[in-house]
Amino acid sequence: MIDTVAFAGALDLLASTPSAWLVVVPGLVIGVIFGAIPGLSISIAMAVFLPATLYMDFLTAILFLTAIFTGGGFGGAIPAILINIPGTSSAVASAFDGFPMSVAGRHGEALGAGLAASVVGTLVGYLLLLFTVDFVAEWVLRLGPTELLVVAIWGLTLIAVLNTASVAKGVAAGIVGLLFSTIGFSDAGQMRGTFGSMYLLDGIPPIAALIGLFAASELFGLVGRDYIVEERAHRVVRLSAILGGIRLALGKPVDLMRGGFIGAGIGMVPGVGSSVANLASYAIAKRRDKDPSRFGKGAPEGVIASEAANSSSEGGSMITLLALGLPGGAGTAILLGAFAMHNVTGGPRFIAENGDVVYALILGNMAQAFLLLLVGTALVFAAGTIVKVPLRLLTPVVMVLSIVGAYAITGNMVGPITVVAGGVLGWAMRRYGYPVAAAVVGLLVGDMAEGELVRSYQITGGDPSFVLDRPITLVLIALLLLSLVPRLLASVRRRARKGAAATAGASPDRG
Amino acid sequence: MSPDPMSQDGASPESASPRRPAWPVGAVLFALALALAMAGYAADVASKSRGIADTILIVPAAAIGIVALLAAIAEDVAAARRTTLDDAKVREEARQTRASLAFMALLVAYVAAIPHAGFDAATFVFLAASLALQGERRPLVLIGFAALVTAPVVWIFVALLSVRLPTLLF
């Protein structure tokens, strides 16, 4: 179940890498603050601070970024509870009962319960990873080029299809990223899409593009926008209330564990991350409760279910990232970017060859969960101030950090120019409903997809019937098709409903 | 950037019935531009290809992408025909779009200026201008904010982390 040699190696590694511990608390603080400020998101925080990891070794870099990820998971709940504005999209359901609790004067308790749920959720996610990683590592080594090709297509298709936008736009966005990844000098020696520029010979710098698509594009949309924060956010938070909330949450182990398992399970599937986990867990908790009518009126179980799930989805998504090199969403896409920055290739061989690093990552993240309890409690006292930081001051500062970070990575102006171009493209994509995460994932897995496609072609000689002798490939293709069915059915059903509505009551005042 | 239909609404606050675009012009132009870029890229790669390894992913992917974009256009047009626009929302979106486009222009100018004016000077002006763009008019606040942010950022990146950015003063 656990590779004990690698586990011992991980303990050694963590003990001999003090820098890994130095970055965790700053990472958690950054995560909580970015998560708590409405408008800023965890992906902005991770993208902007990604270049800082250039100066860290691999383990330290990943622990720093996952600390931001973990901190952001709880940070989003702070404004959701205090002012009914979820700090991030993964805290939407946390507001359903968190805010009513706040209105009733139980805000300290709600924050404490949310914090405890986030801590336990993170632990559940990483515990699952701890016990499955050895088995998964063995299994993925059986995957050959055709299987990996199907996995890459599957991952990309899920990300493209399982988003809130339309299937067509998801697919188009994924392909935009895929095609961007092919720009530059090809394996066959052709210069593709470089327009004769020597700067593009190495292709589009993925980290700079990622910063542009995730951070700059969102910042463009935030200019001149300030969230109205009522004075209520000033209210005093007492330690006794927070501790009461923590005790309350810990007294509901079933809710905590259910939320944790739901989140981790959902996190494993590419394309559905913490936002879906947060909502799905809330819905299930409400359905299974003896008195569902309490939900939405300040039931602590609602906060516990939603916060446990969005935090545990991180561990779930790490399984897919580490085993297959497939990022499931924005956070893991940035982690994959950090892998690339440190010349580490995720995927089947990674766990087998770096067992100690993987276990160190898991243990480091479990320690992070406990540290979140302290950092979160300390920052909750400043919560009223954090949610009121004026966005108009932060937007230009974060933009400058993005530009200078991109320059630090590429060492020339190609980085900043890519951030601007990626930002403009990402802004237009968001505006017209194309999922930006699908484009980023396409950009990051494009190399792998093209490599496996070429290798598959060389092995099969271009004969598709070859896959008939590859049972795992066939199973994966079947799973790929099966996983699309629910979304396609939902799409057909929605279209039928819209059609019926349009014919029933076509709006008379349409221009 | 293609003009957006939302921003073309010239209705004054008093007008009861603003012109409502029947076509989502911005969305259609954006999708068409992406489709054209995909087609052009695939054709260029195919014409200069040195072997199937060059085209095996790009050509089919571009073809699927173009079909998806055409489907997206059809969806957008159908959705626009179903939607009625709320005047206040249209005006708010137009204001937000103008602010976003102005900020983009400012960022382009900032990045273009870095090699010439230096990272420190360009950052100082960019920060002050961004704040001004968002309505701040007090000169002391503009200059103070720009200086307070520029100094530590330049110090951390240029002096501490040795990022070789061109600078004017430091």
HADDOCK unambig.tbl for C-alpha pairs under 7 A between the chains (distance, minus, plus):
assign (segid A and resid 168 and name CA) (segid B and resid 68 and name CA) 4.70 0.50 0.50
assign (segid A and resid 168 and name CA) (segid B and resid 69 and name CA) 6.63 0.50 0.50
assign (segid A and resid 168 and name CA) (segid B and resid 71 and name CA) 6.13 0.50 0.50
assign (segid A and resid 168 and name CA) (segid B and resid 72 and name CA) 5.49 0.50 0.50
assign (segid A and resid 169 and name CA) (segid B and resid 68 and name CA) 6.66 0.50 0.50
assign (segid A and resid 169 and name CA) (segid B and resid 69 and name CA) 6.76 0.50 0.50
assign (segid A and resid 169 and name CA) (segid B and resid 72 and name CA) 5.82 0.50 0.50
assign (segid A and resid 171 and name CA) (segid B and resid 65 and name CA) 6.82 0.50 0.50
assign (segid A and resid 171 and name CA) (segid B and resid 68 and name CA) 6.42 0.50 0.50
assign (segid A and resid 172 and name CA) (segid B and resid 65 and name CA) 4.88 0.50 0.50
assign (segid A and resid 172 and name CA) (segid B and resid 68 and name CA) 5.49 0.50 0.50
assign (segid A and resid 172 and name CA) (segid B and resid 69 and name CA) 5.93 0.50 0.50
assign (segid A and resid 175 and name CA) (segid B and resid 61 and name CA) 6.34 0.50 0.50
assign (segid A and resid 175 and name CA) (segid B and resid 65 and name CA) 5.78 0.50 0.50
assign (segid A and resid 179 and name CA) (segid B and resid 58 and name CA) 6.49 0.50 0.50
assign (segid A and resid 186 and name CA) (segid B and resid 54 and name CA) 6.74 0.50 0.50
assign (segid A and resid 188 and name CA) (segid B and resid 50 and name CA) 6.40 0.50 0.50
assign (segid A and resid 188 and name CA) (segid B and resid 51 and name CA) 6.90 0.50 0.50
assign (segid A and resid 188 and name CA) (segid B and resid 53 and name CA) 6.54 0.50 0.50
assign (segid A and resid 188 and name CA) (segid B and resid 54 and name CA) 6.42 0.50 0.50
assign (segid A and resid 190 and name CA) (segid B and resid 49 and name CA) 6.86 0.50 0.50
assign (segid A and resid 190 and name CA) (segid B and resid 50 and name CA) 6.70 0.50 0.50
assign (segid A and resid 192 and name CA) (segid B and resid 45 and name CA) 6.06 0.50 0.50
assign (segid A and resid 193 and name CA) (segid B and resid 41 and name CA) 6.54 0.50 0.50
assign (segid A and resid 220 and name CA) (segid B and resid 100 and name CA) 4.99 0.50 0.50
assign (segid A and resid 220 and name CA) (segid B and resid 103 and name CA) 6.53 0.50 0.50
assign (segid A and resid 220 and name CA) (segid B and resid 104 and name CA) 6.74 0.50 0.50
assign (segid A and resid 221 and name CA) (segid B and resid 100 and name CA) 5.77 0.50 0.50
assign (segid A and resid 223 and name CA) (segid B and resid 99 and name CA) 6.27 0.50 0.50
assign (segid A and resid 223 and name CA) (segid B and resid 100 and name CA) 6.09 0.50 0.50
assign (segid A and resid 223 and name CA) (segid B and resid 134 and name CA) 6.90 0.50 0.50
assign (segid A and resid 224 and name CA) (segid B and resid 99 and name CA) 6.66 0.50 0.50
assign (segid A and resid 224 and name CA) (segid B and resid 134 and name CA) 4.98 0.50 0.50
assign (segid A and resid 392 and name CA) (segid B and resid 131 and name CA) 6.94 0.50 0.50
assign (segid A and resid 392 and name CA) (segid B and resid 134 and name CA) 6.80 0.50 0.50
assign (segid A and resid 393 and name CA) (segid B and resid 131 and name CA) 6.99 0.50 0.50
assign (segid A and resid 396 and name CA) (segid B and resid 127 and name CA) 5.99 0.50 0.50
assign (segid A and resid 396 and name CA) (segid B and resid 130 and name CA) 6.25 0.50 0.50
assign (segid A and resid 408 and name CA) (segid B and resid 163 and name CA) 5.66 0.50 0.50
assign (segid A and resid 416 and name CA) (segid B and resid 111 and name CA) 6.63 0.50 0.50
assign (segid A and resid 417 and name CA) (segid B and resid 111 and name CA) 6.90 0.50 0.50
assign (segid A and resid 420 and name CA) (segid B and resid 108 and name CA) 6.86 0.50 0.50
assign (segid A and resid 432 and name CA) (segid B and resid 27 and name CA) 5.61 0.50 0.50
assign (segid A and resid 450 and name CA) (segid B and resid 57 and name CA) 5.92 0.50 0.50
assign (segid A and resid 454 and name CA) (segid B and resid 53 and name CA) 5.85 0.50 0.50
assign (segid A and resid 510 and name CA) (segid B and resid 84 and name CA) 5.61 0.50 0.50
assign (segid A and resid 511 and name CA) (segid B and resid 19 and name CA) 6.85 0.50 0.50
assign (segid A and resid 511 and name CA) (segid B and resid 20 and name CA) 4.98 0.50 0.50
assign (segid A and resid 511 and name CA) (segid B and resid 21 and name CA) 6.82 0.50 0.50
assign (segid A and resid 511 and name CA) (segid B and resid 22 and name CA) 6.44 0.50 0.50
